[in-house]
Amino acid sequence: MRLLLVEDDLMIGESVLDLLRAEGYAVDWVKDGEMADTALDSQTYDLVLLDLGLPRRDGLAVLRRLRARKDRTPVLVATARDAIAQRVEGLDMGADDYIVKPYELDELLARIRALIRRAAGRAEPVYEHLGVSINPVTREVLLDGQAVVLSAREWSILELLLARPGMVLSRRQLEEKLYSWKDDLSSNAVEVYIHGLRKKLGPRIIQNVRGVGYMIPQSAP
């Protein structure tokens, strides 16, 4: 999953960036509203964590422009405790949720997971399909009830595909979800991770749609 962090406070930004990356998210971090607009115009994200008090263009203006483009990317607004009017305005303008500064990092992660689930049309916290289940909270993976150990990248690819059975994702789409601007990317990275998943979960769990990409079938092949 790829997230956009919009935060001008360096101490908060660095803490949140480290936390999200440790949880396996690919994160792009920008520090003002104009940079946020540019990022949102050029890249698709699974969620935006948006501070309101930004230089060059405030967070509400960024949110307004995003929704004016009919962009439905989930937006989690981060705001100060005494900014009740801004929270109300942000929700009315199209924000999906808000979190009050200073916030607990565990609460931040829980709200991010909930918004991503909602955007995918899922209510349940655990994904289960074709004998495979994954728990985004504990990052536990089970195959027919037996624990399977995955690398961080393997986990990310499995989560992306298992959340959307029957949907084909191209290599480029997977790369965009897995890597932020600053990450190094080898040309065959996705193929290596797919190969690792097939070795651990069975050769039929992920299908290669020739010339298009990869998917987890809706029913057993």
VOKE-577940 format. One record per residue (C-alpha): x, y, z. Coordinates in steps of 0.001 Angstrom, whole numbers, padded with zeros to 6 digits, always signed. Each point is the difference from the previous one (the first is absolute). Last residue first. Layout:
% residues N
XYZ
...
//
This chain:
% residues 221
-008359-023186-010444
-001616+000697+003388
-002395+002906-000169
+000351+003787-000198
+003481-000387-001451
+002952+001849+001598
+001385+002332-002633
+003119+000945-001924
+000856+002101-003033
-001080+000808-003549
+002212-001617-002657
-000853-003490+001182
-002347-000061+002965
+002282-001596+002597
-001991-001692+002718
+000723+000223+003719
-001229-002824+002259
+000796-002695-002554
+003681-000642+000745
-000463-000559+003728
+000139+002344+002972
+003736+000037+000852
+001512-000687-003421
-002670+002088-001710
+000677+002933+002322
+003741-000126-000722
-000604-000014-003759
-002314+002997+000349
+002730+001798+001977
+002622-000653-002688
-002387+001034-002795
-000702+003268+001799
+003707+000802+000328
+000887-000707-003646
+001103+003485-001086
+001576+000952+003322
-001510+002850+001984
+001814+002270+002450
-002377+001852+002300
+000019+003798+000193
-003239+000688-001877
-001940-002637+001910
-000232-003658-000968
-002526-002776+000486
-003224+001480-001378
+001631+001477-003109
+001872-003264-000579
-003253-001960+000155
-001597+002266-002584
+003063-000298-002232
-000044-003788+000213
-003634+000051-001038
-002841-000727+002395
-002768-002344-001141
-003140-000033+002115
-001562-003421+000623
+000503+000143+003747
+000566+003603+001181
+001147+000040+003644
+002072-003109-000670
+001976+001771-002725
+001080+003063+001983
+000531-001979+003214
+002123-002598-001805
+002154+002710-001574
+000569+001718+003354
+000794-003262+001798
+002550-000973-002636
+001603+003434+000403
+000272-000348+003788
+001358-003548-000234
-002407-002831+000672
-000174-002663+002712
-002906-002442-000320
-002085-001192+002955
-002184-003066-000531
-003796+000244+000014
-000460-000985-003634
+002639+002600-000874
+000221+002638+002733
+001646+003426-000135
+000410+002164+003097
+000653+003706-000515
-001398+000560+003525
-002296+002882-001011
-000138-000745-003730
-001191-003589+000668
+000419-002257-002995
-001902-003140-000909
+000730-002530-002737
-002196-003041-000577
-001365+001300-003295
-000923+003390+001476
+000033+001602+003443
+000766+003634+000798
-000172+000926+003706
-001304+003402+001191
-003571-000531-001266
-001796+002989-001491
+001279-000158-003564
-000924+002300-002876
+003619+000731-000933
-000405+003627+001117
-001410-001234+003316
+002961-002287+000591
+002421+002851-000777
-001881+002272+002389
+000066-002575+002807
+003719-000734-000455
+000850+003713+000143
-002154+000484+003099
+001720-002911+001755
+003465+001292-000930
-000787+003473+001375
-001433-001493+003187
+003222-001953+000552
+002001+003198-000583
-001832+001873+002751
-000967+003480-001074
+001187+003470+000942
-001850+001108-002018
-003564-001139-000660
-000841-002542-002672
-002493+000552-002760
-002099-002157-002284
-001205-000226-003594
+000689+003594-001015
-002499+001232-002570
-000663+003703+000584
-002475-000679+002798
+002674-001987+001841
+002525+002820-000449
-002444+002683+001088
-000842-001915+003168
+003668-000556+000795
+000791+003634-000746
-002737+001191+002370
+001313-002289+002731
+003568+001336-000261
+000868-000089+003717
+001499-003512-000018
+002181+000660-003025
-000626-001783-003281
+000923-003107-001960
-002415-000729-002864
-000256-003543-001327
-000836+000125-003703
-001159-003040-001977
+000632+000432-003744
-003319+000761-001684
+001304+002431-002641
-002939+001773-001622
+002408+002786-001094
-001890+002414+002287
+000678-002500+002799
+003763+000480-000293
-000279+003784-000399
-002047+000314+003198
+002361-002285+001920
+003041+002066-001000
-001865+003186+000931
-000917-001514+003363
+003638-000919+000571
+001298+003538-000386
+002008+001179-002988
+003506+001544+000112
+000637-001238+003573
-002206-002650+001638
-002300+000091+003025
-002493-002688-001050
+002113-003163+000174
-001044-002670-002470
+000620-003750+000215
-000947-001047-003540
-001031-003569-000795
+000311-002664-002699
+001921+002363-002247
+000048+000651-003744
+002800+002257-001230
+000388+003103-002190
-002773+002368+001048
+000120-001123+003635
+003744+000645+000141
-000329+003466-001543
-002821+000958+002352
+002019-001203+002998
+003008+002013-001158
-002234+003066-000107
-001344-000712+003480
+003320-000275+001781
+002306-002607+001554
-000183-003041-002257
+000636-003600+001045
-000451-002980-002341
-000628-003259+001846
+000107-003665-001010
-001696-001845+002842
+001594-003042+001631
-000798+000735+003652
+003576+001157+000591
-000527+002431-002873
-003041+001421+001752
+001803+000451+003310
+003123+001555-001510
-002076+002490-001994
-002146+000814+003044
+003043+000810+002135
+001713+001974-002777
-003127+002025-000712
-000697+000777+003644
+003537+001314+000561
+000104+001826-003332
-003323+001815+000441
-001114+000769-003558
-002204-003054-000476
-001646-001478-003095
+000616-003762+000048
-001072-001703-003216
-000580-003735+000275
+000791-002974-002200
-001281-003474+000886
//
